[in-house]
């Protein structure tokens, strides 16, 4: 009798633990953005326009120990003259609750289309950077960041 | 908020014509993302600096729209190609409507 009840509680405990574990894995995912959310944001800005690769150097750490402060540097290849310059740059994070990170607007007076800031990342994820040139051409680059401690304050 | 945000800007005071200078800015601000919950489970309302603008002699040269994903005490660096002497005006716009402004002189010779 005693042994049986012990067996039961152990099984129950195990089941409970399994459910809790599964919930822990699933719950935060539900509230986070994904590749789809980033695609929606980009579509809002540029519709169905095609993106080219190249020209963008997206510099993020491969492994970020602290998700609260992740340096992000964008550097877009451009002569930055009045006729040919980078108009705007957008950075998105696929795994954050809100995908948008930062949007820059450059002018030829910048001389160089490069900017650095620091961002928060909730989990390991892809960073997407898109750049719009003055001639209307669009470029895209992606980079993965492994986050050891998430930066969502949760 | 505990203290008034203090901007800090590092920009050279002198440059040669055509020289590319890097401008580094930092402002103290908690950048409350609106995603966090306090101890009682209530969402802490969003309060971030949502826009940073750099102008030279009144003409905007660089703008950044910041989202809640920007870290506390936001840092921003960018470049400027020196052409003439003048003054930089850096403006940070807060969600609560306040502006924080810093100015720096640049001599081009």
Interface residues (C-beta under 8 A of the other chain):
Chain A: X68 X69 X70 X80 X93 X96 X97 X98 X100 X101 X102 X103 X104 X105 X106 X107 X109 X110 X111 X112 X114 X115 X116 X117 X118 X119 X120 X121 X151 X152 X153 X154
Chain B: X20 X33 X35 X36 X37 X56 X59 X60 X61 X62 X63 X64 X65 X66 X67 X68 X69 X70 X71 X72 X74 X75 X76 X77 X78 X79 X80 X81 X83
